[in-house]
Every structure is written in structure tokens, then in C-alpha cells.
Amino acid sequence: MREIKKHIFLETISYENRHMSPRNLYIIRGEERSLMVDTSNNTERDWTILKGMIDALGIDCRKLDIFITHEHPDHTGLVPKLQELGARAFMNPDETRKRVDLLHSYLADERARIENLRIVGVTKEETPEVYDTFMEYTTKAYASEKSPLELSFIPIHPGDILSYGGYHFEVKLLKGHTFGQCGLYEPEKKLMFVGDQLMTTIVPIVGTQETDLGMLKCYLDSLGDLKHNYKDCYFLPCHYGEIRNVEKEVNRIILGYLEKCEIMKHVLEEAGTALTTRDIGVRTYGRSQGPPDYAHFASCTYIWAKTFSCMEYMMGEALSRDLSGTALSTGKRPPYILKITGKFRRISAL
């Protein structure tokens, strides 16, 4: 554990499983109450590390608040245990009103899981082997986690102010990774907790499975906002290292999505027929049709989620349009992406 700013402490949990990103735990220690930004996975090892951090700082859980950036299980998994010890939790209620991403499928009931699989092109009738494997793994994951549906929290909203340890944080909407993800911005100290909206090393997931919400567009717009309006900010993500060069990371992430969109256009062009989200993801990322084992379950889920987000984005956006100076502009009119009964196909521009 180290103090990265006055009264702000960081502990990082690393994992042997390469599919799991290192998890940053942050605590802002205050005189009356302290604030933890998210928790971690619901495992004994993570709980030991998290509770050890709290104890080392001499914090009574009855005087601890938790700011939940979004409700994915690697952020909320230990919230119930802390609540049992007297902690309070805060979260944007929009996180529970719009659960639109595939990452929630393994924390949903069976009917919701079946529907989420159908959306990406996995059904009992057409892809029985992949369907059975995925249902087995989602059931296993569901049994090991406490559903976000069971979380109790105090509602907070963008624009609200939370004060701890001499800091005055404004709740900031960071839509894209999830529907209602929020961060904490300290305008005087120029620092921001950004959840999973921004990070180094990898491209964060926009895992929408619901049409007409424009989640990837929201995400790219949000990144543009961070790049242009928070240039001098010190960013604290929930995974990987702190960020001081926001322009570099934003450009890398945007380019990563737009490059995948270009590949998916070529996949559809070469196929000459309608493809499911799963089919497009398999050809774009060069992965197997389904998770070969439980260790690959999450990465397979992420690929399907990213693929759906890109396809929905291309249905409504022209890739030749400049996005914060990083778009892949070809100078040609973009193709149209047409969705037919859950499948996508490419048609020539008119």
C-alpha cells in the first residue's frame, strides 16, 4: 500500500490468471468518514487484501463509505461484506435501470442468460455445443458471485458533491463502459477516479447488447471530453497504472475500436452473407466459436460484447467522420451495415 496523494491510498491486487486485470483499491482517509472507490472480486484472497488495507489505515467500517463506479462484479463483489460491518454504499441508480451489456449475463437469471446468448447468435437449436458450454460456465459464475440485483445502495447522481479528506469530488457521468458508470472529479486538485472508462495496456469493453442506445458512440464522445477538457488531470483507473497523458491513452483506445470496425467491415464483405455477432467476433479476433474452458469464458464474453458494440456503432455512424482527430478516414463513403433478424450484413453505399 502507498499514499499516492495526501490522504489517498492505493493497494493493487494482481492475479495469476492472465484474463484478469490487476485491481486497484483506493481509499481517501478522512477525519470523520473515509471513502473507498469500488471494492473487488468476491474471493477470500481479495477480501483479505482489502480488509487488511482498511485495518492498516485504522478505519472503522462503520465510518466507511463506498463509491461504486459501476456494478460489474470485480467492483461490487465485496460491497455486501463491508455493508455487514457497517459501511455505506453509493451508486448512480441508472446502473440498475439499464443493464444492457453482456457482462451482466452471467449474473442474470436463466431466462436473461438465454436471451443474451440468442442476441449474439448462440441458441440451443443452432449451436448446441457452444450453448451448453456457455450455460454451464455462466451457471458456475452465477453461483460464485452475489448478484448486483441484491445490492443495496444510497442513490447519487452526476453533479453531486462528496467530500472526504479535504477533497471535494464531483460525481461525473462516464457513460459507455456501462450505462450509468460514474467517476469522481476533484477540480481544485485536478484528479479523477475514472472507473473502467480509461486505462492503460488494454482497450476497455463497451459491451452493449441493446439497440438504439448508442453506447459505443457515448463512450467515444466521453473519451473526447476527457481528452479535450481534462488535459491537465491526473487519472486514477480501477485497473493498471495511473494516467497523466490522457491524450495518448484516449487516442490509443479510440483507434483500437475503429480498427476493429474496419476489420469487421471486411469480414462482412468477404462473407457475402448475413453473420451473427458471434460469427463476426470469431473471424475478427481469430478465436474459437465458444470458450474452450472456464479460464477462457470471460475473454470469449468480452469479444462478443465488443463485437456487438462495434456493429451497432457502424449501423448509425460513418467511419469517415473525424473522431477527435483519430478516425480512420478513407475519403470514401462508408458502407452501410444492415441488421436482419439478429444478424448483420454489409451492403454497398448508395
VMD Tcl script that draws the C-alpha trace (Angstrom):
set ca {
  {0.00 0.00 0.00}
  {1.24 3.51 -0.78}
  {-0.01 7.06 -0.39}
  {-0.23 8.47 -3.93}
  {-1.68 11.84 -2.89}
  {-2.25 13.35 0.52}
  {-4.81 11.11 2.30}
  {-5.30 8.97 -0.86}
  {-4.02 5.40 -0.57}
  {-3.61 2.73 -3.25}
  {-3.34 -1.04 -2.99}
  {-3.14 -3.18 -6.13}
  {-4.33 -6.78 -6.33}
  {-2.59 -8.84 -9.02}
  {-3.83 -12.16 -10.40}
  {-2.10 -15.21 -11.85}
  {-4.94 -15.64 -14.36}
  {-3.87 -13.52 -17.33}
  {-7.51 -12.92 -18.24}
  {-7.96 -10.92 -15.02}
  {-6.65 -7.36 -14.99}
  {-4.88 -6.11 -11.82}
  {-7.36 -4.41 -9.49}
  {-6.65 -1.03 -7.87}
  {-8.16 -0.34 -4.46}
  {-8.37 3.32 -3.44}
  {-9.20 4.79 -0.03}
  {-9.48 8.50 0.77}
  {-8.95 8.70 4.52}
  {-10.90 11.44 6.28}
  {-11.20 12.63 9.86}
  {-14.86 11.69 10.31}
  {-15.59 9.34 7.41}
  {-13.42 7.71 4.76}
  {-14.24 6.75 1.18}
  {-13.32 3.62 -0.75}
  {-13.67 3.73 -4.54}
  {-15.16 0.36 -5.53}
  {-14.23 -2.97 -3.95}
  {-13.07 -6.14 -5.74}
  {-13.98 -9.70 -6.61}
  {-15.82 -11.79 -4.05}
  {-12.92 -14.11 -3.18}
  {-11.20 -14.85 0.12}
  {-7.86 -13.60 -1.19}
  {-9.31 -10.27 -2.37}
  {-11.21 -9.87 0.90}
  {-8.05 -10.47 2.95}
  {-6.14 -7.82 0.99}
  {-8.98 -5.29 1.04}
  {-9.76 -5.73 4.74}
  {-6.06 -5.59 5.54}
  {-5.83 -2.23 3.79}
  {-8.74 -0.85 5.81}
  {-7.29 -2.14 9.08}
  {-3.80 -0.80 8.30}
  {-5.29 2.67 7.87}
  {-7.13 2.36 11.19}
  {-10.54 2.82 9.60}
  {-13.71 1.64 11.33}
  {-16.03 0.13 8.71}
  {-18.93 1.87 10.42}
  {-17.31 5.12 9.25}
  {-16.52 3.90 5.76}
  {-18.38 4.86 2.58}
  {-18.03 3.07 -0.76}
  {-18.41 4.85 -4.09}
  {-19.42 2.28 -6.71}
  {-18.37 3.45 -10.18}
  {-20.38 0.68 -11.84}
  {-21.86 -2.65 -10.86}
  {-19.59 -5.19 -12.53}
  {-18.65 -7.93 -10.04}
  {-14.95 -7.06 -9.88}
  {-16.06 -3.69 -8.48}
  {-19.01 -4.70 -6.30}
  {-18.09 -8.21 -5.18}
  {-17.09 -7.26 -1.63}
  {-19.61 -4.47 -1.05}
  {-22.05 -6.74 0.87}
  {-19.33 -7.88 3.29}
  {-18.38 -4.29 4.07}
  {-22.03 -3.37 4.49}
  {-22.40 -6.16 7.02}
  {-19.66 -4.42 9.01}
  {-21.50 -1.10 8.87}
  {-20.22 0.57 5.67}
  {-22.47 2.61 3.36}
  {-22.50 2.33 -0.44}
  {-23.30 4.99 -3.05}
  {-24.11 4.38 -6.73}
  {-25.83 6.01 -9.68}
  {-29.28 4.31 -9.89}
  {-29.10 4.36 -13.70}
  {-26.75 1.38 -13.34}
  {-29.70 -0.73 -12.23}
  {-32.26 0.80 -14.61}
  {-30.39 -0.12 -17.78}
  {-28.47 -3.38 -17.67}
  {-27.58 -3.51 -21.33}
  {-24.29 -5.37 -21.57}
  {-23.30 -8.99 -21.99}
  {-21.11 -8.85 -18.87}
  {-24.27 -8.95 -16.76}
  {-25.49 -12.13 -18.44}
  {-23.77 -14.49 -16.01}
  {-25.25 -12.58 -13.07}
  {-28.74 -12.75 -14.52}
  {-31.41 -15.39 -14.18}
  {-31.53 -18.26 -16.67}
  {-34.10 -16.64 -18.94}
  {-31.99 -13.48 -19.24}
  {-28.88 -15.54 -19.94}
  {-30.65 -17.43 -22.72}
  {-31.81 -14.14 -24.27}
  {-28.31 -12.62 -24.07}
  {-26.88 -15.65 -25.84}
  {-29.58 -15.52 -28.53}
  {-28.71 -11.90 -29.28}
  {-25.11 -12.81 -30.16}
  {-26.17 -15.87 -32.16}
  {-25.92 -18.74 -29.68}
  {-29.03 -20.92 -29.35}
  {-29.81 -24.44 -28.19}
  {-31.10 -25.32 -31.66}
  {-28.43 -23.83 -33.94}
  {-25.27 -24.01 -31.80}
  {-25.98 -26.67 -29.14}
  {-22.36 -27.35 -28.14}
  {-21.47 -23.69 -27.61}
  {-24.82 -23.08 -25.92}
  {-24.39 -25.95 -23.43}
  {-20.79 -24.95 -22.63}
  {-21.68 -21.32 -22.06}
  {-24.71 -22.13 -19.91}
  {-22.52 -24.41 -17.78}
  {-19.95 -21.67 -17.25}
  {-22.49 -18.89 -16.66}
  {-24.23 -21.05 -14.08}
  {-20.88 -21.63 -12.35}
  {-20.09 -17.90 -12.38}
  {-23.60 -17.03 -11.19}
  {-23.25 -19.38 -8.23}
  {-19.91 -17.86 -7.18}
  {-20.97 -14.20 -7.19}
  {-23.55 -12.14 -5.34}
  {-25.86 -10.63 -7.92}
  {-25.80 -6.83 -8.28}
  {-29.58 -7.05 -8.12}
  {-29.18 -7.77 -4.41}
  {-27.01 -4.75 -3.66}
  {-28.45 -2.02 -1.51}
  {-27.07 1.47 -2.01}
  {-27.74 5.16 -1.49}
  {-28.55 6.83 -4.84}
  {-26.20 9.53 -6.09}
  {-26.32 11.45 -9.35}
  {-23.96 13.32 -11.70}
  {-23.22 16.73 -10.23}
  {-23.48 15.63 -6.59}
  {-20.53 16.50 -4.32}
  {-18.80 14.03 -2.00}
  {-16.26 15.45 0.47}
  {-13.57 13.36 2.22}
  {-10.06 14.03 3.47}
  {-10.00 17.63 2.31}
  {-11.15 16.73 -1.21}
  {-14.45 17.79 -2.76}
  {-15.36 15.35 -5.51}
  {-17.99 15.99 -8.16}
  {-19.80 12.90 -9.39}
  {-19.20 12.74 -13.15}
  {-21.12 10.57 -15.62}
  {-18.77 8.32 -17.62}
  {-21.20 6.56 -19.90}
  {-20.07 3.87 -22.30}
  {-18.44 1.02 -20.43}
  {-21.84 0.68 -18.76}
  {-24.99 2.76 -18.97}
  {-24.62 4.59 -15.67}
  {-20.91 4.41 -14.78}
  {-19.71 7.45 -12.83}
  {-16.36 8.79 -11.73}
  {-15.19 11.34 -9.17}
  {-13.59 14.62 -10.28}
  {-11.73 16.98 -7.97}
  {-11.50 20.31 -9.87}
  {-9.11 22.07 -7.49}
  {-6.66 19.17 -7.18}
  {-7.12 18.17 -10.84}
  {-7.58 14.46 -10.29}
  {-10.26 12.00 -11.34}
  {-11.24 8.45 -10.44}
  {-12.42 7.06 -13.78}
  {-13.56 3.51 -13.04}
  {-13.10 1.42 -16.19}
  {-13.63 4.29 -18.62}
  {-9.93 4.89 -19.15}
  {-6.91 2.67 -18.57}
  {-3.52 1.77 -19.98}
  {-2.50 -1.52 -21.62}
  {-5.91 -2.72 -22.87}
  {-8.99 -1.34 -24.61}
  {-11.92 -1.12 -22.15}
  {-15.07 -3.01 -23.02}
  {-18.26 -1.43 -24.30}
  {-20.49 -4.45 -24.04}
  {-23.89 -3.27 -25.16}
  {-26.49 -5.73 -26.40}
  {-29.36 -3.31 -26.73}
  {-30.05 -1.36 -29.91}
  {-30.68 2.37 -30.20}
  {-28.70 3.34 -27.10}
  {-25.56 4.32 -29.00}
  {-23.29 3.07 -26.23}
  {-20.07 2.98 -28.24}
  {-20.78 6.47 -29.57}
  {-21.40 7.62 -25.97}
  {-18.09 6.05 -24.99}
  {-16.11 7.70 -27.79}
  {-17.75 11.05 -27.04}
  {-16.88 10.67 -23.35}
  {-13.26 9.91 -24.21}
  {-13.18 13.01 -26.41}
  {-14.48 15.04 -23.48}
  {-11.74 13.72 -21.19}
  {-9.10 14.40 -23.82}
  {-10.11 17.98 -24.61}
  {-11.47 19.25 -21.28}
  {-9.33 17.46 -18.70}
  {-5.86 17.60 -20.28}
  {-4.11 18.56 -17.05}
  {-5.91 15.97 -14.93}
  {-4.33 13.07 -13.02}
  {-6.45 9.98 -13.76}
  {-6.84 7.07 -11.36}
  {-8.32 4.00 -13.11}
  {-9.53 0.84 -11.40}
  {-7.14 -1.30 -13.45}
  {-3.48 -0.79 -14.37}
  {-1.42 2.33 -13.72}
  {-2.23 5.99 -13.14}
  {-2.57 8.19 -16.24}
  {-1.05 11.61 -16.79}
  {-1.05 11.69 -20.60}
  {-4.76 11.40 -21.29}
  {-4.43 12.26 -24.99}
  {-2.13 9.30 -25.62}
  {-4.45 6.78 -23.96}
  {-7.65 8.20 -25.47}
  {-6.16 8.12 -28.98}
  {-5.00 4.53 -28.46}
  {-8.42 3.35 -27.28}
  {-10.39 5.14 -30.00}
  {-8.06 3.87 -32.69}
  {-8.40 0.36 -31.27}
  {-12.17 0.40 -31.70}
  {-12.08 2.00 -35.13}
  {-9.51 -0.51 -36.38}
  {-11.76 -3.35 -35.23}
  {-14.69 -1.71 -37.05}
  {-12.64 -1.68 -40.25}
  {-11.80 -5.37 -39.84}
  {-15.46 -6.22 -39.24}
  {-16.46 -4.40 -42.41}
  {-14.02 -6.55 -44.38}
  {-15.29 -9.70 -42.63}
  {-18.83 -8.95 -43.77}
  {-17.67 -8.06 -47.28}
  {-15.77 -11.31 -47.65}
  {-18.62 -13.38 -46.21}
  {-21.15 -12.02 -48.69}
  {-23.97 -13.08 -46.38}
  {-25.50 -12.17 -43.02}
  {-23.47 -13.14 -39.95}
  {-24.24 -13.33 -36.25}
  {-22.31 -11.29 -33.70}
  {-20.52 -14.48 -32.62}
  {-19.51 -15.30 -36.20}
  {-18.13 -11.80 -36.76}
  {-16.26 -11.88 -33.46}
  {-14.70 -15.26 -34.23}
  {-13.39 -14.05 -37.59}
  {-12.29 -10.64 -36.31}
  {-10.41 -11.82 -33.24}
  {-9.33 -15.23 -34.53}
  {-10.80 -17.06 -31.55}
  {-12.76 -20.28 -31.19}
  {-16.52 -20.48 -31.62}
  {-17.02 -20.75 -27.86}
  {-15.00 -20.83 -24.64}
  {-12.71 -23.91 -24.77}
  {-12.52 -23.96 -20.96}
  {-13.65 -21.96 -17.95}
  {-10.47 -19.86 -17.93}
  {-11.40 -18.50 -21.39}
  {-15.05 -17.92 -20.51}
  {-14.61 -14.22 -19.67}
  {-12.46 -13.38 -22.71}
  {-14.99 -15.03 -25.02}
  {-17.72 -12.95 -23.39}
  {-15.70 -9.76 -23.86}
  {-15.14 -10.47 -27.57}
  {-18.84 -10.93 -28.23}
  {-19.62 -7.77 -26.28}
  {-17.07 -5.65 -28.15}
  {-18.22 -7.05 -31.49}
  {-21.85 -6.19 -30.86}
  {-20.88 -2.67 -29.78}
  {-18.86 -2.10 -32.94}
  {-21.60 -3.42 -35.22}
  {-24.28 -1.27 -33.56}
  {-21.95 1.72 -33.84}
  {-21.39 1.17 -37.56}
  {-25.12 0.91 -38.16}
  {-25.53 4.52 -37.09}
  {-22.16 6.19 -37.62}
  {-19.95 6.94 -40.63}
  {-16.38 5.83 -40.04}
  {-15.06 8.54 -42.35}
  {-16.20 11.15 -39.79}
  {-13.35 12.55 -37.74}
  {-13.40 11.47 -34.09}
  {-11.06 13.65 -32.02}
  {-8.54 13.53 -34.83}
  {-8.05 9.78 -34.63}
  {-10.64 8.31 -37.00}
  {-9.64 6.06 -39.88}
  {-10.70 8.39 -42.65}
  {-10.61 6.67 -46.04}
  {-12.03 9.50 -48.08}
  {-14.72 7.16 -49.35}
  {-18.34 6.89 -48.43}
  {-18.65 4.19 -45.78}
  {-20.61 1.01 -46.37}
  {-23.95 0.53 -44.76}
  {-24.38 -2.14 -42.11}
  {-27.81 -3.74 -42.19}
  {-29.25 -5.81 -39.35}
  {-31.65 -8.59 -40.29}
  {-33.29 -10.73 -37.59}
  {-30.33 -10.54 -35.26}
  {-27.69 -10.89 -37.99}
  {-25.56 -8.25 -39.69}
  {-24.67 -7.87 -43.35}
  {-22.79 -5.28 -45.37}
  {-24.40 -3.52 -48.33}
  {-22.78 -1.05 -50.70}
  {-23.24 2.65 -50.13}
  {-25.91 4.19 -52.31}
}
mol new
graphics top color blue
foreach p $ca { graphics top sphere $p radius 0.5 }
foreach p [lrange $ca 0 end-1] q [lrange $ca 1 end] { graphics top cylinder $p $q radius 0.2 }
display resetview
